[in-house]
């Protein structure tokens, strides 16, 4: 992992504390999304579920909640409307 990635993840952890994440699962999901989308790309919700080892339904619910709070961007894939994509909004913490 490069220094930029570590710095960004440290910023994210600080912001997680400041934004009063209620459960550890939220932090796990957010950190997984942030790590997967450091280059600005969108990540599949199913991939975040696999990485965090949390049920897809739990990850989907947490992502929806965090997107309502402005922490994540949650959208539908334009090529496959069944596929959900997500990206961390690290700029929300600056």
C-alpha positions as a LaTeX table, in Angstrom:
\begin{tabular}{lrrr}
\hline
Residue & $x$ (\AA) & $y$ (\AA) & $z$ (\AA) \\
\hline
Unk1 & 0.00 & 0.00 & 0.00 \\
Unk2 & 1.42 & 3.39 & $-0.92$ \\
Unk3 & 1.72 & 6.41 & 1.38 \\
Unk4 & $-1.10$ & 8.29 & $-0.34$ \\
Unk5 & $-3.47$ & 5.36 & 0.23 \\
Unk6 & $-2.47$ & 5.09 & 3.89 \\
Unk7 & $-2.91$ & 8.84 & 4.38 \\
Unk8 & $-6.35$ & 8.76 & 2.78 \\
Unk9 & $-7.43$ & 5.81 & 4.91 \\
Unk10 & $-6.18$ & 7.56 & 8.06 \\
Unk11 & $-8.24$ & 10.60 & 7.09 \\
Unk12 & $-11.23$ & 8.34 & 6.57 \\
Unk13 & $-10.87$ & 6.73 & 10.01 \\
Unk14 & $-10.66$ & 10.16 & 11.65 \\
Unk15 & $-13.76$ & 11.21 & 9.75 \\
Unk16 & $-15.56$ & 8.01 & 10.74 \\
Unk17 & $-15.08$ & 8.92 & 14.36 \\
Unk18 & $-16.20$ & 12.49 & 13.76 \\
Unk19 & $-19.33$ & 11.34 & 11.92 \\
Unk20 & $-20.41$ & 9.10 & 14.78 \\
Unk21 & $-20.57$ & 5.80 & 12.95 \\
Unk22 & $-22.93$ & 3.80 & 15.11 \\
Unk23 & $-21.70$ & 0.29 & 14.41 \\
Unk24 & $-18.42$ & $-1.26$ & 13.43 \\
Unk25 & $-20.00$ & $-2.75$ & 10.30 \\
Unk26 & $-20.51$ & 0.76 & 8.92 \\
Unk27 & $-16.83$ & 1.51 & 9.35 \\
Unk28 & $-15.89$ & $-1.83$ & 7.75 \\
Unk29 & $-18.08$ & $-1.12$ & 4.74 \\
Unk30 & $-16.92$ & 2.47 & 4.38 \\
Unk31 & $-13.24$ & 1.53 & 4.61 \\
Unk32 & $-13.70$ & $-1.27$ & 2.07 \\
Unk33 & $-15.43$ & 1.12 & $-0.34$ \\
Unk34 & $-12.77$ & 3.79 & 0.21 \\
Unk35 & $-9.95$ & 1.32 & $-0.42$ \\
Unk36 & $-11.67$ & $-0.09$ & $-3.52$ \\
Unk37 & $-12.39$ & 3.33 & $-4.98$ \\
Unk38 & $-9.25$ & 5.35 & $-4.24$ \\
Unk39 & $-8.84$ & 5.94 & $-7.97$ \\
Unk40 & $-12.37$ & 7.36 & $-8.19$ \\
Unk41 & $-13.90$ & 4.30 & $-9.83$ \\
Unk42 & $-17.18$ & 2.76 & $-8.78$ \\
Unk43 & $-17.15$ & $-0.57$ & $-6.97$ \\
Unk44 & $-19.76$ & $-3.34$ & $-7.03$ \\
Unk45 & $-21.81$ & $-3.75$ & $-3.86$ \\
Unk46 & $-21.39$ & $-7.51$ & $-4.20$ \\
Unk47 & $-17.60$ & $-7.06$ & $-4.11$ \\
Unk48 & $-17.83$ & $-4.95$ & $-0.95$ \\
Unk49 & $-19.97$ & $-7.68$ & 0.61 \\
Unk50 & $-17.36$ & $-10.29$ & $-0.30$ \\
Unk51 & $-14.44$ & $-8.25$ & 1.03 \\
Unk52 & $-16.13$ & $-7.37$ & 4.33 \\
Unk53 & $-17.63$ & $-10.85$ & 4.75 \\
Unk54 & $-20.98$ & $-9.28$ & 5.57 \\
Unk55 & $-24.30$ & $-10.36$ & 4.05 \\
Unk56 & $-25.23$ & $-8.53$ & 0.86 \\
Unk57 & $-28.47$ & $-7.31$ & 2.43 \\
Unk58 & $-26.56$ & $-5.77$ & 5.34 \\
Unk59 & $-24.01$ & $-4.11$ & 3.06 \\
Unk60 & $-26.76$ & $-2.74$ & 0.82 \\
Unk61 & $-28.62$ & $-1.28$ & 3.80 \\
Unk62 & $-25.48$ & 0.27 & 5.29 \\
Unk63 & $-24.45$ & 1.75 & 1.93 \\
Unk64 & $-27.90$ & 3.25 & 1.44 \\
Unk65 & $-27.82$ & 4.77 & 4.94 \\
Unk66 & $-24.33$ & 6.21 & 4.42 \\
Unk67 & $-25.24$ & 7.57 & 0.99 \\
Unk68 & $-28.14$ & 9.47 & 2.58 \\
Unk69 & $-25.61$ & 11.01 & 4.98 \\
Unk70 & $-23.41$ & 12.07 & 2.04 \\
Unk71 & $-20.56$ & 9.67 & 2.77 \\
Unk72 & $-21.00$ & 7.39 & $-0.24$ \\
Unk73 & $-22.28$ & 7.72 & $-3.78$ \\
Unk74 & $-24.71$ & 4.89 & $-4.50$ \\
Unk75 & $-25.94$ & 4.35 & $-8.05$ \\
Unk76 & $-27.22$ & 1.81 & $-10.54$ \\
Unk77 & $-24.96$ & 0.53 & $-13.32$ \\
Unk78 & $-26.09$ & 2.07 & $-16.61$ \\
Unk79 & $-25.28$ & $-1.20$ & $-18.43$ \\
Unk80 & $-27.07$ & $-3.51$ & $-15.99$ \\
Unk81 & $-29.82$ & $-1.91$ & $-13.88$ \\
Unk82 & $-29.71$ & $-4.85$ & $-11.43$ \\
Unk83 & $-26.11$ & $-4.06$ & $-10.46$ \\
Unk84 & $-25.51$ & $-1.50$ & $-7.72$ \\
Unk85 & $-22.29$ & 0.53 & $-7.64$ \\
Unk86 & $-20.77$ & 2.61 & $-4.89$ \\
Unk87 & $-17.94$ & 5.12 & $-4.41$ \\
Unk88 & $-16.59$ & 6.75 & $-1.25$ \\
Unk89 & $-16.94$ & 10.52 & $-1.06$ \\
Unk90 & $-13.74$ & 11.31 & 0.82 \\
Unk91 & $-14.13$ & 14.97 & $-0.08$ \\
Unk92 & $-17.12$ & 15.05 & 2.28 \\
Unk93 & $-14.67$ & 14.82 & 5.17 \\
Unk94 & $-12.42$ & 17.76 & 4.30 \\
\hline
\end{tabular}
